[in-house]
Amino acid sequence: MKIPPMQVTTEQLDPCKIALTISVQTERVEVARKKAFQQAVTSLQLPGFRRGKVPPHIAKNYVDEARVKQRAAESLVPDAYRDALVQTSVEPFAEPDMEFISMDDGEAFVFKALIPLRPQITLGLYKGLELERRKITITDLDVEKELDSVRGRYAEYPEIEDRPSQIGDFLMVDLTAIVEGQDLPELAEPKATMIEVGKNIPDLDAGLVGLSKGDTKTIEATYPEAFENEELRGKRGAFTVSVKEVRSRVLPELTDELAKRARPKVETVEELRADIRERLEKDAEQASENEIEFHLVSKIVETSQIHFPEVLLRAEVNAELQQLSQTLEQNKVTPEQYLASIGKSVEQLQGEMAVGATQRIKNSLVLSEVARTESITVEEADVDAKLTEQAEQAGVSVAAVRAYVESQGTLDRFRDQALTEKILTYLKEISKVSERTLTTAELEAEEAAKAEAPAVLEATEEAKPKKRAATKKKAEEPAVEAAPEAEAAPAVEEKPKRRTKKTEAEAPAES
């Protein structure tokens, strides 16, 4: 008997997700149910019968009918799903989520497949974009600051007992903190902390000046309107410190001996200065390129229509969580300790990761679409150039790098990097780029003004007589900058985000 075709209805849930409701014919269902029942009988053993030899009319009283239905459904789904894809010409991007709807006696088996579809990108304007390159001029002051940093690495911290604390000193304290009447989770109990006076919010620094060993003081401090965490701006905190030690910071004299100790390849202070200037200029040039590339890709993303399936976002966030978990394990920090240290819940952390992951996916998809549109491809010579670059940085041969990369199966990562660079180079070449030269001090002033502007705008909006939507409150963070040697847990280094295989397959370029 010829079995009639399945009934399949489609529902477009969003541009990258379609639902197929699939109704499997009763004839196919009956065949599957009989097979599932027989499988159940083969494992059935009753007194007086050999295993698998119980007559069907008796076995049906001992076989779990719900389990039979489940097995029948599981056996029907793969073939029915494949047939439905052929019937509807739907091309899945990833594995679907399945929903069982019904499987009643004598009726068709109905289930729904929620299918992710390929990302859809409609490029916005990407030719002739107007951009500004901020070119940083390295000054003698920048070099001297770096030299001070070098001296700082070899500083000594003698304990002070003949004077109270002042700006630049380091206080070893037991610290607790309350913000707006709420305990900070990580500072609800006294925590040993090293505080550098002068590196914290102004009110707190003012209260830390003049303290001596054995003093206990509660300092009232208001977070500035330009504070990095916008949820804390303008809030009032109470910080209780019990001073265990007061230490000063004594920098060593800048000598040829110190210069050579800090940078073995140099012999004198002047050579160290020249080396520092060269490195700062190189870093400034790279930062300038990174900035212009960031703004370039952001502009294209803003004017493009980008849709991608949720599975991409889940995979990206899960990969980031896995990487964080590995880093925490290496540093012997538990997830609970880490969450307490940053004052966030798992949900808040995942939400923040999702924001960053969404932007990375959009950047990657846009660059990939530019490459497709403009037929930009990677040659083996491009990959070799990336391997050579890596070899020079590591001080080993190119052959050694290639052998290692191939053994780890990460050659595609270098291919992706090479493609990304080619796309960005092309986009910069077809853009209208103006150049503005400024010093590091001028750059810092501009960045400070940008950071302060949103706070001023928010304060202005708050003053208006209108109803504002409530925002989800973040866990408060302390206003104290702890010195590295006093951190309770090792700092977690943020590494480059890993890309999932599905992301790499669809979007090989990442900004």
N, C-alpha and C positions, 0 to 999 in steps of 0.2 A: 504494500500500500504506500502510495506516495504521500509524504508528510507535507502539509501546506507550509508556506513560508511564515516565519515569525512575524509578530506584530511589534513594530518599533516606533515609538514616538520620540521626537526630539524637542528639547527646550533649551534655548540659549540663555544661560544664567548670567553671563557677562562675556566680554569679548574673548576671554581666554578660558572659558569653562562652559561645557555643554552637558546636559543631562539626557541620557538615553533611558527611556522606560521600556524594558524588554519583556515581552510576554511569550513564554515558551509553550509550545503546543502541548495539549493534554497527552497526545500520543508519546511524545518524547519524555514527558514527565512520568508517565506510567512505566516506561521502559527503565528509567533511572530509579524509580521507587522499587521495582521488582529486584533490580540488581543490588540496591542498597539493603533490601530486606534479606536477600540471599547471603550477602556478606555478613550480616548480623547473625544469621542462622549458623554459618560455618564456625563461629566462635562460641556458639551456645552449647552448653553441656548440662543435660538433665539426667536424673537417676533412671536407669533402664535403657538409655540411648547412648550410642557413641557420639563423640564430639562432631558436630556438623551433620548428624544424621537424624535430627529431630524433625518429624513431619511438619510441614508448613501450618496445618490447621491447629497443631498443638503449640508450635513455636510462636505463633502470633500473640499468644497470651503472655509470653515471657520477653518478647522483644520490645525495646523502648521505641514507640512509634515516633516520638519527637526526634530521637537520634536518627531514625531511618529517614525522616524528612530532611534533616540537616545534611546527612550524607548525600542524599539525592540532589539537593540544591547545590552542594559544593561540586558535585560531578557535572552538573548541567551548566554552571556559570561559565567556565572557560570557553567551551565551544560556542555557547550561545552569544557570549560577548564578542568573540571573533567574527561570528556570522553577522552580528548587528553592525560591526564596523564596516564590513564589506557592503552590507545592504545600504548603509547611510553615507558611505565614503568619508567617514570621520577619521582623521589622522591624530591619534593621541600624542601628547608631548611627554607624558609620564603615566605611570600606573594609575588607574582610577580608584576612587572610593566606591565601595559597593553597599547598597542598601537593599535588604530583602523586604519585599512588600507583602506577598501572600503566596501560599502554596496549600490550598484546600483540596480535599479529596475530590477527584473528578474534575478539577479545575486546572486552568493553566498556571504555571509558575511565573510569577511576576517579580522582577527585581529592577533596581535602578542603578545605572553606572554614571557616576559624576566624573567626567573626563577633563583633565587639564589639556588645554590646547597650546600651540606654540605662541610665543610672544608676538605681539603685533606692534610694529613701530612705523609711524609716519614722521619722517624727519621734518624738523622745522628749518629755519634759516641756519645754514652753516657755512655759507660762502660770503666773504667780504665783511665779516664781523669786525666791529671796531673795538680794539682792546688797548689797554695801557700797560706797558712794562715799567715797573718801578725798579730802576737800577740803583743799587745801593753802593755808595762810595765808602770804602773803609778808611777811617781816619786814624791818626795816632792815638786818639783817646780810646778807640775800639781795641787797638793792640795793647794799650796799657791795662785796660780792663781784663783782657785775657791773661796778661802777665800776672795780674793780681789773683786771678783764678788759679793759675799755676802755683803761685806761692801759697794759696789757700789749701791746696792739696797736701802741703807739707807743714801746715800750721801746727802750733802747739796750743794746748788749752789748759793752762795752769789754773788751779783753784784760787779764788779771791776771798780773803777774809777781812781785809782792812778797809774796804769801801763797799757801798751798796751798788746794785746793778745799774748799768747804763746802756745806751744804745750800742749794739754790736756784741754785747755779752751773751753768754749762753746759760740758761737756767735749767737745772734738772729739777723737775717738780712732779708732784702728784696732782693730777688735773681732773676736775669734774666740770661739767657744763650743762646749763639749762638755757633753752631758747624759748621765749614767749611762754614760760611756765612749764615747758615740756623737757624731760630729760633727753639728752642725746644718747641713743642706744649704746654707742661705743664709749661714752664718757659718763654713764650713769654711776659707775663705781670709780674710785680714784685710779688713774692710769699713769704710770711712770712715763713722762714725756720730756724730751729735751726741746726747749723753745729758744729760738734766736730772737732776741729783743730787737725790734725794728723791722721784722719781716711779717708782721701780722696786721690785723685791722687796726686803724689808728687808736681807737679808744683803749683797746687791749694793750697795745704797746706802751701807751702813756701810763697805764696802771702797773706795768711790769717794771718800769724804771724806779729805782730807789729801794728795791727789795734786797734783803740779806738772808743768809742761811738761817733756817729756822722760822722765817716769817710765813704766816698764812694770811691770805687776802682774797676777798671776793671782788672781782672787777666787773662793773657794769659796762657793757660795750654795745654800741649799735652798729649793725652791718651797714657799710656805705651803699648808696644807691647804685654804684657801679660794680658791686660785688659780683664775682663770677657766677655764683649760683643765684639766679634771679629769684628763687623761692625764699631766699634769706634776706634780700635787699630791704633795708629799713627796719628789720626786726631787732629786738632787744635781747641780748644774751647776758647771762651771769656766769662768769668763769672763776672757779675757786682754785687757787694754786697754793700748794704747800711746798716751800722752797727747800730742797735737799742740798743743792750745791749752786754756787755761782762761779762761772768760769769765764775768763777772758780769752780772746783769740789773738795769738801772737804770730805774725807772719815772719818767715825767715827773710834774710837779706837776699836780694836778687844778685847772685854771683854766677860766674861761669860754671862753677861746680854744680850749682842748683840747676842751671840751664841744661847741662849735660845729663844730670840725673832725671830731669823731667822729659827730655827728648834726646835719647842716646845718639841720634845721628848729627846733633849739633855740638859745637865746641865752645861757643861763646854766647853771651847774652844777646849780642847783636845778631848772631845767626839765628837764635831763637826768635827774636823779633821778626826777622825776615820770614822765617818758617811760619810763624803765626799769621802774619799778614797774608801770605800766599794762601794758607788754608781758609782764612776768613773770606778772602776775595772769591775763592772757589765756591765756598758754601753760599755766599751771597748771590753768586751767579746762578747756582742751582736752585736756590729759594725763589729767585725771580722767575725762572722758567717754570717751576712748580706752580707758582701763583698764577701765572698767565694761562697755563694749561688748565688749572682748576676753573678759572673764570670762563675760559673758552668752552669747556665741556658743559659747565653749568648753564651757559647761555643757550647752547643747543638743546639741552634737556628741557629747559623752560619753555621753548617754543615747539617742542615735539610732542606728539601724541604717543604715549608709551603704555602698553598693557602687557602684563605678564602674569602667569598663573601663580597662585599662592604657594604651590609646591616649591617654586624657586626660592621664595622668601623663607619658607620653613627650613629648607636645606641649608641656606646661607646662615641663618641664625643658629641652627643646630651645630653646624661646623664651627662657628665662633664659640659657642658654649663648650664644645668638646675641646677646642684648643685652650680655652681658659681653664677648663678642668685639668688638663694635662700640666699647664703652667703652675697651677695651684698645688698639684700633687708633687711636682718637682721641688717646689719651695716649702713643702710640708705645711701648707695652709689649708684648712678645711673650708668648704663652701660657706659654712655658717660664719666662720671667722672673717672671710672676705666680705660677705654681705654686710656684716656688722661694721667693718672698717670703712665701707663706702656709704653706709647708712641707707641701703636700698633693699627692697624685697626682691625675690626672684622675678616676680611679675614686672616690677619696675625695670630691672636689669634687662629682661627680655624685650620690653617695650623700647628701651633705648637702643638695644642692638638692632631691633627691627627697623628703626629709623635710619641708622647708618647702612644697614644691609639693603634697604630699599633704594637709597641713593646710589650705592655701588652697582646694583643690578641695572638701574636706569642708565648710569654712565656707560656700563659695559655694553648694554644693548644698543645704545646710540652709536658708540664707536664702531661696533660690529656692523651696524647698518650703513655707516659711512664707508667702511671698508668694502662692503658688498656693492654699494651704489657706485663707488669710484674704482672698483676692481683693484683694490690695494691688497697685495698678497705678500707672503714672506718667502724669501728664497733661503736656501741653505747657507748662503754667504751671510745673511742677516743673523741666523742662529749662531754661526761660527763666531761672528763679531761679539755676540753676547757672551759666549763661552770664553772668548779671549779676554774680555773685560773682567769676567769673574776670576779667571786664572791670574791676571795681573794683580787684582786686589788680594788674592790669597797667597800670591808668591809661589805658585806651582805651575806646572806645564798645562797647556790646553788639553793635551791627551789625557792627563790625569783627571781634569775636570769633567771631560766628556765621559770617561769610563765610569766615574762616580755617578754622574747624572743619569746615565743610561742604566746603571745597576739599581738606582733608586726609582726609575720610571718617572723622572721629573723633567724630561727633555721638553715636553709640551709647555712647561712653565716658561722656559726661555723663549720658546717660539711665540707664546702669547706676549711676552714682554717686547720682543722684537716687532711684532705686529702693532702693538700699542704705540710704540715709538714712531713707527712709520706713519700711522694715522695722524698722530699729534703733529708730527713734522709737516705733513701735508696741510692740515688745518691751519697751522700758524703761517704757512707760506701763502695761503689764499685769504688771510685776514689782513685787516688794516691796523697795524700795530704802531702806536706812538710810544715814545720813550720819555720818561721823566727821571732825572737823577736826584737822589736825596741821601742824606746821611742816615746812619742807624738811629741817631737821636730823633731826627725828623720822622722817621718811619715809626718809631715807638710812640711818638706824640700822636700821629695819625691813628694808630691802632687803639690807643687809649681813648681818643675822641669817639671812635666808632663804638667801642665797648660801652662808653658812657651814654651815647645817644639813645639806645633803646630804653635805658632806665629813666632818662628824662622824659621821653615820649610816654612811657607807661605811667609815670607820675602825673603827667598832664592829663592823660585819658582818665586816670582814676579820679581826678578832681572834677570831671564833668558829671552832671546830675543824670546819670543813666545807669541802668541795671547791667551789671557785668556778669558774664557766665562764671560760675565757680570753676576753679582749676584744681586738679588733683594735687594734693599737697605731697611734696617730696620729703623724705626724711632729712632732718637738718644735718648740716656738716659743721665741724668746728671751725673757728676763725684763726686757729693756731697753725703755724708752719713748723713742723717738727724737724729737728736736725736728723740726718740720715742714721747716725749711730744709735738713735734712741727709738727707732721705729719698732713697734711691737711685733710686726710681721713683715717678712720680706716684701719689698715692692714688687708688684706684678708688672712685668714689662709687656707693653702692648706690641704685639708682633703683626706683621702684614697679614691681612685677612686671607684665610684659605678659601678657595673657590671649589664648589662642588663639581662633580663630573658633568652634571646636567648643565650647570652654568657655563662651564668651559666649552661644552659642545655647542651651546647656542650663542655664547658671547665671548669669543676668545680675547677680546681687547678689554682691558680694565685701566681706567685712569688712575 
